[in-house]
Amino acid sequence: MDEQLLNTPGLTDFTEPPAPEGESPYVAGAQPGRVVHVVEPDPDWPSLGAAVLERVRRALGAADVHHVGSTAVPGLPAKPVIDVDLLVGDPGDEAAYVPALEAAGFRLTVREPWWQQHRMLRGSDPAVNLHVFATGSPESARHRLFRDWLREHPEDRDRYAAAKRAAAAAATAAGEHVQQYNARKEAVVRDIYARLFASIPQA
């Protein structure tokens, strides 16, 4: 595992503050996705992810950007959406990156300054969730560590795959949105993180 990521402050703190009263994370009428559709692994996902990273780099120049999420793990079923993390010095300075990304075909849909300064833009062709965090963000560090752990531990990859399929089926049957699907698989995600953190050699 990446030692630098393992030393990220706040790595094991999963606290997510709620939106302040009266605030919504969604921008200009955007809403959480309501179609929870997990599909079998697509061998094209890695190349699609690489193309999205290059698209972001062309828009911004040298950018600290990473393909994360289930589409970055070979053999793992996923929603057919490429998840990408972009790390910037100050996510609150939207003028430094949002206009260039919008010109490249992305659209700002989420603004959560109360949670690690998170922003998200969506793209299409392929479908993309482009998450923006501050450099050194513990959430982005967790994303990359989780991705790498699943790549290296097929038993946890398969366990997570089963949890994703079950959560998607239950969420679809209940008419739930993507955040509720995420909540249904959260216990398995946290348990895998616990295994990951327990494997870190103690100084």
C-alpha positions in Angstrom: 0.0 0.0 0.0 1.0 3.6 -0.6 2.8 4.7 2.6 2.1 8.4 1.9 -1.6 7.7 1.7 -1.5 5.7 4.9 -0.1 8.7 6.7 -2.9 11.0 5.7 -4.3 12.9 8.7 -7.9 11.9 9.5 -7.7 8.7 7.4 -9.7 6.5 9.9 -12.2 9.2 10.7 -15.4 8.5 8.7 -17.4 11.4 10.2 -19.6 13.1 7.6 -21.2 16.2 8.9 -24.8 16.8 7.7 -25.6 19.7 5.4 -26.3 22.8 7.4 -30.0 23.6 8.0 -31.5 25.0 4.8 -28.5 24.0 2.7 -28.5 21.5 -0.2 -25.5 19.9 -1.7 -27.1 19.9 -5.1 -26.5 22.8 -7.5 -29.0 24.4 -9.8 -31.7 21.8 -9.4 -29.5 18.8 -9.7 -30.6 15.7 -7.8 -29.1 12.4 -6.7 -29.2 9.7 -9.4 -32.4 7.5 -9.1 -31.3 4.7 -11.3 -29.3 2.1 -9.4 -28.0 -0.3 -12.0 -25.0 -2.5 -11.2 -23.6 -4.3 -14.3 -21.0 -6.9 -14.8 -17.4 -5.8 -15.2 -16.5 -4.2 -18.5 -13.0 -4.7 -19.8 -13.2 -1.2 -21.3 -13.5 0.6 -18.0 -9.7 1.0 -17.4 -9.2 2.5 -20.9 -12.3 4.7 -20.4 -10.9 5.9 -17.1 -7.6 6.7 -18.6 -9.3 8.7 -21.3 -11.2 10.7 -18.7 -8.0 11.4 -16.8 -6.4 12.7 -20.0 -9.5 14.8 -20.7 -9.2 16.5 -17.3 -5.5 17.0 -17.7 -6.0 18.6 -21.1 -8.6 21.0 -19.5 -6.5 21.9 -16.5 -2.9 21.2 -17.4 -0.9 19.2 -14.9 -3.6 17.8 -12.6 -3.5 15.4 -9.7 -6.3 13.1 -10.9 -7.1 9.5 -10.2 -9.5 6.8 -11.5 -11.2 5.4 -8.4 -14.3 3.5 -7.5 -15.4 0.1 -8.7 -14.8 0.7 -12.4 -11.1 1.0 -11.4 -11.0 -2.6 -10.0 -10.8 -5.3 -12.6 -13.4 -8.0 -12.1 -15.7 -5.9 -10.0 -19.3 -5.2 -11.0 -20.3 -1.5 -10.9 -22.7 1.1 -11.9 -21.4 2.1 -15.4 -20.1 5.4 -14.2 -16.4 6.3 -14.1 -15.5 7.8 -10.7 -12.5 10.2 -10.7 -10.9 12.2 -7.9 -9.3 15.5 -8.7 -7.2 17.1 -6.0 -6.7 20.9 -6.0 -5.2 23.3 -3.6 -8.5 25.0 -2.8 -11.8 23.4 -3.9 -13.6 26.6 -2.8 -11.8 28.5 -5.6 -14.1 27.2 -8.2 -13.0 29.8 -10.8 -9.7 28.0 -10.9 -11.1 24.8 -12.3 -14.9 24.8 -12.9 -15.0 26.9 -16.1 -12.2 24.9 -17.7 -13.9 21.6 -16.8 -17.3 22.9 -18.0 -15.6 23.8 -21.4 -14.5 20.1 -21.5 -18.0 18.9 -21.1 -18.4 18.5 -17.3 -21.2 20.1 -15.3 -21.0 21.2 -11.6 -23.8 19.4 -9.7 -22.7 19.1 -6.1 -21.1 21.7 -3.7 -20.4 20.5 -0.1 -18.1 23.0 1.6 -19.0 21.5 5.0 -17.6 18.1 4.0 -13.9 18.2 3.0 -14.7 21.1 0.6 -16.1 18.4 -1.8 -17.5 19.4 -5.2 -18.7 17.0 -7.9 -19.1 17.5 -11.6 -20.8 15.1 -14.0 -19.8 14.2 -17.5 -21.2 12.0 -20.2 -19.9 9.8 -23.0 -18.8 8.0 -20.8 -20.8 8.8 -17.7 -18.4 10.3 -15.2 -18.6 11.5 -11.6 -15.7 13.9 -11.1 -15.1 14.5 -7.4 -13.0 17.5 -6.4 -11.2 17.4 -3.0 -8.4 19.4 -1.4 -4.9 18.0 -1.7 -4.3 15.7 1.3 -8.0 14.9 1.6 -8.6 11.8 3.7 -11.6 10.8 1.7 -9.6 10.7 -1.5 -6.8 8.8 0.2 -9.4 6.2 1.3 -10.7 5.9 -2.2 -7.3 5.0 -3.6 -6.4 2.7 -0.7 -9.8 0.9 -1.0 -9.3 0.5 -4.8 -5.8 -0.9 -4.4 -6.9 -3.2 -1.6 -9.7 -4.7 -3.7 -7.3 -5.1 -6.6 -5.0 -7.2 -4.4 -7.5 -9.1 -2.3 -10.0 -11.0 -4.5 -11.9 -12.4 -1.5 -12.8 -8.9 -0.4 -13.5 -7.9 -4.0 -16.0 -10.7 -4.3 -17.6 -10.0 -1.0 -18.0 -6.4 -2.0 -19.4 -7.5 -5.4 -22.1 -9.5 -3.6 -22.9 -6.6 -1.3 -23.3 -4.2 -4.3 -25.6 -6.6 -6.2 -27.8 -7.1 -3.1 -27.9 -3.4 -2.3 -28.8 -2.5 -5.9 -31.6 -5.0 -6.0 -33.0 -3.8 -2.7 -32.7 -0.2 -3.6 -34.3 -0.6 -7.0 -37.2 -2.6 -5.5 -37.7 0.1 -2.9 -37.5 3.0 -5.4 -34.5 4.4 -3.6 -31.8 6.8 -5.0 -28.0 6.3 -5.2 -27.2 7.6 -1.7 -29.6 5.0 -0.2 -28.0 2.3 -2.3 -24.6 3.4 -0.8 -26.0 3.2 2.7 -27.2 -0.4 2.1 -23.6 -1.5 1.4 -21.9 0.7 4.0 -21.5 -2.0 6.6 -19.5 -4.2 4.2 -17.4 -1.2 3.1 -16.6 -0.3 6.6 -15.6 -3.9 7.5 -13.3 -4.0 4.5 -11.7 -0.7 5.6 -11.3 -2.2 9.1 -9.4 -5.2 7.5 -7.3 -2.7 5.5 -6.4 -0.6 8.5 -5.6 -3.6 10.6 -3.1 -4.7 8.1 -1.0 -1.5 8.4 2.2 -2.3 10.3 2.4 -0.6 13.6 5.5 1.7 14.2 
